[in-house]
């Protein structure tokens, strides 16, 4: 997985937070499957400019971690055991309009992709 740093603009951070160009971009992973989170973590941390700042299993936990950790980007699974990934995206977009949100799904369904785009992922 190669992701350019331009995707991870920390523009949602409060002004004066002192973000350095040399700083690793911090990614929050939201998925209810531990094996998926572990795989994503390994892929992300193999990149020299990225690091995982946290993991969440539920939408509720993710909302709390977004506030607490102020990640540079969030990867969200569509299907969560507790909560809906697309609803999480809508909520995060409302509170953090410039936070990059990447939606992940195991389903090859264009309707899910369409819903993700409509949710502003």
C-alpha positions as CSV (number, residue, x, y, z in Angstrom):
1,X,0.0,0.0,0.0
2,X,1.5,3.3,-1.0
3,X,-0.3,6.4,0.0
4,X,1.1,9.8,-0.7
5,X,1.3,12.3,2.1
6,X,-1.0,14.8,0.3
7,X,-3.9,12.5,1.3
8,X,-3.1,13.1,5.0
9,X,-3.3,16.9,5.3
10,X,-3.7,17.7,9.0
11,X,-6.0,20.6,8.2
12,X,-8.6,19.5,10.7
13,X,-6.2,20.2,13.6
14,X,-6.6,23.3,15.6
15,X,-4.5,26.2,14.4
16,X,-1.2,26.5,16.2
17,X,-0.9,22.7,16.7
18,X,2.6,22.9,15.2
19,X,2.4,20.1,12.5
20,X,5.8,19.5,10.9
21,X,6.4,18.4,7.3
22,X,8.8,15.7,8.6
23,X,6.3,14.3,11.1
24,X,4.7,10.9,10.4
25,X,1.0,11.1,9.5
26,X,-1.2,9.5,12.1
27,X,-3.9,7.0,11.0
28,X,-6.8,5.7,13.1
29,X,-8.1,2.2,12.0
30,X,-11.8,1.4,12.6
31,X,-12.7,-2.2,12.0
32,X,-14.5,-4.8,14.1
33,X,-12.2,-7.7,13.0
34,X,-8.8,-7.8,14.9
35,X,-7.1,-9.6,12.0
36,X,-8.0,-6.9,9.6
37,X,-6.8,-4.2,12.0
38,X,-3.5,-6.1,12.4
39,X,-3.1,-6.4,8.6
40,X,-3.8,-2.7,8.0
41,X,-1.5,-1.8,10.8
42,X,1.4,-3.8,9.3
43,X,0.8,-2.2,5.8
44,X,0.6,1.3,7.2
45,X,3.6,1.0,9.5
46,X,5.7,-0.3,6.6
47,X,5.4,3.2,5.1
48,X,8.1,5.6,6.4
49,X,5.7,8.6,6.6
50,X,2.8,6.9,8.3
51,X,2.0,5.4,11.7
52,X,-1.1,4.0,13.4
53,X,-2.2,6.2,16.3
54,X,-5.0,4.0,17.4
55,X,-7.6,1.3,16.7
56,X,-11.3,1.1,17.3
57,X,-13.9,-1.8,17.0
58,X,-17.0,0.3,17.2
59,X,-18.3,3.6,15.9
60,X,-18.7,4.9,19.5
61,X,-15.1,4.0,20.3
62,X,-13.9,5.6,17.1
63,X,-15.7,8.9,17.8
64,X,-14.0,9.1,21.1
65,X,-10.6,8.3,19.7
66,X,-11.0,10.8,16.9
67,X,-11.5,13.5,19.5
68,X,-8.8,12.3,21.8
69,X,-6.1,11.4,19.3
70,X,-6.7,13.9,16.5
71,X,-5.6,11.6,13.7
72,X,-4.5,12.8,10.3
73,X,-6.7,10.2,8.6
74,X,-9.2,7.5,9.5
75,X,-9.8,4.2,7.7
76,X,-13.4,3.0,8.4
77,X,-14.9,-0.4,7.7
78,X,-18.5,-0.2,6.3
79,X,-19.8,-3.0,8.5
80,X,-19.2,-2.7,12.2
81,X,-20.7,-5.0,14.8
82,X,-21.8,-2.0,16.8
83,X,-22.7,0.9,14.7
84,X,-22.6,1.7,11.0
85,X,-19.3,2.8,9.3
86,X,-21.1,5.2,6.9
87,X,-22.9,6.9,9.8
88,X,-19.5,7.3,11.5
89,X,-18.2,8.9,8.3
90,X,-21.2,11.3,8.2
91,X,-20.7,12.2,11.9
92,X,-16.9,12.6,11.5
93,X,-17.4,14.8,8.4
94,X,-19.8,17.0,10.3
95,X,-17.4,17.6,13.1
96,X,-14.1,17.4,11.2
97,X,-14.8,18.6,7.7
98,X,-11.2,18.3,6.4
99,X,-10.3,15.0,8.1
100,X,-9.6,12.4,5.3
101,X,-11.8,9.4,5.7
102,X,-11.2,6.2,3.7
103,X,-14.0,3.6,3.7
104,X,-13.1,0.0,3.4
105,X,-15.5,-2.8,2.5
106,X,-15.2,-6.5,1.7
107,X,-18.4,-6.2,-0.4
108,X,-18.0,-5.6,-4.2
109,X,-21.2,-3.5,-4.2
110,X,-21.4,-0.2,-6.1
111,X,-24.3,0.8,-3.9
112,X,-22.0,0.8,-0.9
113,X,-19.4,2.8,-2.8
114,X,-22.1,5.3,-3.8
115,X,-23.3,5.6,-0.2
116,X,-19.7,6.2,1.0
117,X,-19.2,9.0,-1.5
118,X,-22.5,10.5,-0.5
119,X,-21.4,10.4,3.1
120,X,-18.3,12.4,2.0
121,X,-15.7,9.7,2.5
